Each structure stands twice: as C-alpha cells, then as structure tokens.
Amino acid sequence: MLEVSQTAVVVPLLIWLVYSLVKMFGETRKLDHIPTIGFSDPILSYWSALQFLIDPPGFIRKGWETIPPGTKYVKVPGMSRWTVLGTVPEQYKEVASAADHFLSPSKATDEFLQAKHTMWYDEIGDHLQVKPIRQNLNRSLGELLPLVHEEAVLAFEDAFPLTNEWQSHEFVPALLKIVARISNRALVGLPLCRDAEYIDANVSYAVEVIVESFLLYPLPPFLRGLAHRLFSPIPGRLTRMTRWIQPILDARREDKAAHGSNWEEPKDMLYWLTQVAEEHGRADRDPIIRLMSTNFGSIHTTALTFTHALYSLLSRSQYIEALRQEIDQCVQEEGWTKASMDRMVFLDSFIAESKRYDILGTVGGMRIAIDDCILSGTLIPKGTMIGANLIDSHFSTSAWGPDAEEFDPYRFIKIERETGRRIAIVTTSVNTLTFGHGKHACPGRFFAAQEMKLMMAYLLHHYDMKLDNKDGSRPKNMWIGMGCVPSQNARVLFRRRE
Ligand code: HEM
C-alpha cells in the first residue's frame, strides 16, 4: 500500500499526467496545420519537450535549421502545451500590435505566473499601474535621480564596504537588496525603503510568485485555487505589506487634510497609485497590491539584467578603462544627474549590448489567443500561446551583421556613427526584445535603464572589481525552463578604487 507521503507525490503526478495528456492531444489536433520543431505526435512531443528543457538554446537553434522555406509560424513543445513562434523576427510585429481582445498579454502572464492567484490579477489584471509609470514616474526621472543616487551610496556602502583590501561578496543576493532598496526610494520613499524587513519581503515575494506558479501551473485549473488557499504564503505577505503601507496612506490623508492646498504632494509611485485608485473608486488594497506587483516587475528583472552586464564586463576587463574615462568625465562636469547619465553613451552601448547578447530566455513577448485569429494567413486557434524566438531576434545576422554572435560593446555607437540610428538600452524592436516590443513594451524600462547606468557608473567610479574565480572567466549562466539567469552564487571581489 502507498504511504501517505508517497500518495502526496503520486496522486498530483497522475492528475498532472492525465490533465497534460488530454490538453496536449486536444491542442495538437487544433495546431496540426502548424509545422513542429521536434516531434509532432503528442506522446513523442514529450521527448522533444524534454530536449528543449535540457538545452533550450541548442534545441531552438537546431530546430530553426529544419524549418521548411516559406513557413511563417512553427510550434515548439512544452510539458503541458505548445508555444507558437514566428519563424523570422519581423513576424513578431503583428503579434505585438494585435489588439488585446485577440492576443492577450495578461492571459499569458496569468498562465505563466498564475497571476490570478499569486498577483490578484482578477483585481489588477487591467494594468492601470502602467499609466502612472508612463505619466508620473518616467517624467520624474530627473528629479528622482539625486534621491536614487543618495540611496545607492548608502546601499552599496552597506553591502560592499569600501576597504583597501579585496573583499569577496556573493553578488546576486546582495544586489537584489540594493536594487530593491534604491528602487523603493522612488516607489515608496523614506523611511520605508531603508527598512530591511520590508526590502526582504519584496525580494521574497517575487520568489514566492515564481515558485508558486511552477507548482500551480501543472495542476488542472479547478485545483489551483484550492492549492493556493491551502498552501500559499502570499496572502500572509499581503497582510504584512498592508501593515507597512496602510499607516503611510493614513498619514498622507491626515497631512493633506491638515494642510489643504499648501500640502506638498509626495513624489513616489505609491502616491501615484493612490491617485489611480481614487480615480477608479478603489479601496486602499488596490494601490498596495499594485505596489507589490510593481516591485515584482522591477527588482529581479533589473538585478538579473544588471548582473549579466557586470559579469560580462568583469570577464572582459579591457573595457573598464574606457568606461571609467567616460564616467569620470561626466560626473566631474555634471555630477550625479540625469544629464550626466544621458551623456554616458559608451556605458549605454555596453549595457544595451549585454541586453542583446546575454538573453534572459529563449522566448518572450508571450500572448494567448482569446479567439481564433489569422496571422500572415496562418490560423492561430483560440487558446494558443504565441510569442517570439529571442535567439533568432537577438542573434540575427541580417539585423546585426556577420558578428551577431560576438559581444561588441561599441556596437551601438558604431551603428549610430554609420547610420545615424540610435539604439539605446531602452530601444525596443523585433531584434531587441528584453523589454518586449509594441504597445505593451515595458513602461518601466526608462527607470530601469537609468538605475542600471547609475549602479554601473557608481561601482566603476568608486570600486575596483574582479570575479572571484581562478581565471576571471564569466560565471556560467543557468537555464531554468526557458529562462536564463546569470550565476546566482558567483562571488565578486571589491576594494576601494586605487
Ligand atoms: C531590466 C529591468 C526590466 C525588464 C527586463 C523588464 C521586462 C519587461 C517585459 C519583457 C515586459 C513584457 C512586455 C511585453 O509583453 O510585450 C514588461 C512589462 C512590464 N513592466 Fe517591465 N521590465 C523591467 C523593469 C521594470 C520596472 C522597473 C517596472 C516598473 C517601474 C516595470 C513595469 C512593467 C509593467 C507595468 C509591465 C506591463 C506593461 C503592459 O502590460 O502594458 N518593469 N517588462
């Protein structure tokens, strides 16, 4: 007889197997007309899905060589569904510009992150938080920069104290806290952005979302809500967040009532989210969960993108001197200001190249078809997951030239000099998809880019750094599913700049 603990593993596995098989058989029939990368048969497709899981870039690169000429879309296998991808980067234009009621990004996020359960998507799936990011946060970048810089000074000094001797630090865990703290200077302001428990809670919430989505995803939809209610730490996380945020909202209301028209409006995301909630007649829970979702969307994305760039720089240390010259000159002439950051064009080109070269995953810009629709003459049936192949986009020789597989930090400076076309960290196109592309391209990318430039400039201006390994080579990336993250436990050596 099965023990209780065995039952706890075997029963969900059986449910998952039956559910996935039924789903795969149904989907396979509907997508029969779309050529496959790997095996098309629903059972054998699991073998291909496994190969995709073991070596995502290898599977995609090899598969792309087998595509019949003239094909517009192909499907790639997953463990519980197919994903349809355009065969050339340009194909993504029609996906990115499709109306949400045909191809929905929210539905895709909901499926990937189980956002209905983990991020209250029934309440905030309308994405009302995009407006204050575009209209308030992005327009305040100049004013916010000195505050964010002030926070960066303190956060870096706490994490990597300036010493004359080399000190080794595990980089990613320290960086996550730094990014959370300096981002929150703009999201909630002082003093909460310096509360270590609040910072840890935001970093942990993001991990909880990812872990829970992995666990819920394989379950049939009717079991997900139950599993979430029984086991999830996320409702408790919201209760704790409310204890931090509610007193701020209450104090602001009292302050406003006391000072009337002389009241100075706060300049942070929390305040702008509160205004959105008031406009739409929503209770205080609304800005609190939108703030949690903004933190989720900002911290790990920025930290991972920045870590890729730093590892790429430290393993190619020949570029440090040129970057420092640019940074030192800009800081000397303009101080730590937005104008100074904007003048750092080599730094911009370096991070933009790392963003192109060090991809965060094989596929991106995902949408789910809400109804049957036709793209370039191909029927995309209702319920299909569709997106872009980032490898094809970011390493396209027709877009980037014969050296597309090389890391060239001067790439975007050369392109501008030769063609007049400026491609910056924030530029999106079908060949630069880290921030997505089209009407749902990341609205926070201007803030993220400024923050990454500030952090890199600050580190290079104040510290000597090198990778803490035998030969100074780049720590190996980790592939988790279709996502690619830089090494999470690599160590970096820091000392005061000589
Ligand atoms: C390097 C850091 C970041 C990366 C790599 C990143 C990446 C992305 C990507 C790939 C998307 C989806 C685009 C699509 O589906 O077409 C997205 C959407 C979004 N991001 Fe970011 N992001 C970053 C930072 C931020 C920050 C700092 C914020 C907030 C301040 C933010 C807020 C959002 C929001 C609200 C959306 C949804 C947009 C919509 O639905 O229209 N992101 N981001």
Boltz pocket constraint, residues with backbone or C-beta under 6 A from the ligand:
constraints:
  - pocket:
      binder: B
      contacts: [[A, 105], [A, 127], [A, 129], [A, 130], [A, 133], [A, 294], [A, 297], [A, 298], [A, 299], [A, 301], [A, 302], [A, 303], [A, 305], [A, 364], [A, 365], [A, 366], [A, 433], [A, 434], [A, 435], [A, 436], [A, 437], [A, 438], [A, 439], [A, 440], [A, 441], [A, 442], [A, 443], [A, 444], [A, 445], [A, 447], [A, 448]]
      max_distance: 6.0
